[in-house]
Amino acid sequence: DTGATSCRDCEAGSYCPVGASAPLPCPAGTHINPSLLVMTSKDDCITCPAATFCPTGSDDATDCAPGTFSALAGQSRCERCPPGKYQDASGKTECKTCVKGRYCAEGASA
């Protein structure tokens, strides 16, 4: 605020570098660090583990849904299983090979 004589508290779910004019969200692939009362750098954000994803500004990691996977940590979205593969569970790092004699389209969950 123009003419302000004090700083505002940093908003939950954001980090506030020294001199910031507004709170900043954690970058994609990371989420807030719930063990810190105040986050002052994007380095305070926690990298999302494999099998999860974190869009920009995430409070926590979200498991990949059935039909998708995330093999690497720090992802902003999960990848769909390729044709010939499937994943019937959530929170997985890879897809399973389709059963012989069955057809599995891209993103198959069964």
Steps between C-alpha positions, in 0.01 A plus 500: 500500500623850419595683820490183712704512818520124558514177300216251467543139607576256219191306392472129573602293198744762373853621557607860546855601409649801679356814344218318320197710410276190483509135612623251239366143450728198509607413143353207306647169619523621861266566792505702821707387796250452786781487759596865433296784645642741242648412162741761362626329183384258233775277642274458806244322279515118505553298180207270430602132506472258208146357452353844582457841339486861619364785289618855580390606849438150639442447871599133473590232244210320326521132403486424129157361407445151352599502132787740571847490658794719599840334487690807620480735798413866446228457237217748440274234347481123453550332163235278344592134460606437137300266273563136598543591869259572787500598868210395722626667819572858602840635606721287273833562324439277198231327299442127468517308172158419356393136539566293187193494278359823650506855364614787718449851358704802609414586862343159571419430864392137456 
